[in-house]
Amino acid sequence: MPIANLPRTALAAFSADSARDFACDVLRAAGVVSVLPSGGGRDAMASAQSHPVDVIVTDWPDGDLALDDFVQSLRACNRVGRDTPVILLTAREGRADLDAAREAGVSAVVVKPVSAALMKHRLAAVVTNASRRAH
């Protein structure tokens, strides 16, 4: 059964090549038409400035950039709206990490390993929730 409200375009922002490749593969398998691979941090923000996206999928940022600053900076880009869903795809599953991610403003946390079916449902849920908030 097809799922409505899947995003057409996703930004996969990951510093590590293997994590970025994995995220791109899962997003494509979940039905995202256009997946834009990007490095983390400033590379992701440059990509977000250049390409309109329906959803951003990322991991915890590397270096001195805090997750809440990263999420706010991405959403402040002129091609990404403040309501653009951000999914944190991570191996961290501790309560403190999950709480910190939610406090940082991510729309959903998906703990690896993840299947394409689970990602498809999470994508549909965050896009539906974002469109409800926009109206």
Buried (B, 14 or more C-beta within 10 A) or exposed (E): EEBEBBBEBBBBBBBEEEBBEBBBEBBBEBBBEBBBBBBBBEBBBEBBEEBBBBBBBBBBBEEEBEBBEBBBBBBEBEEBBEEBBBBBBBEBEEEEBBEBBEEBBBBBBBBBEBEBEBBBBBBBBBBBBBEEEEE
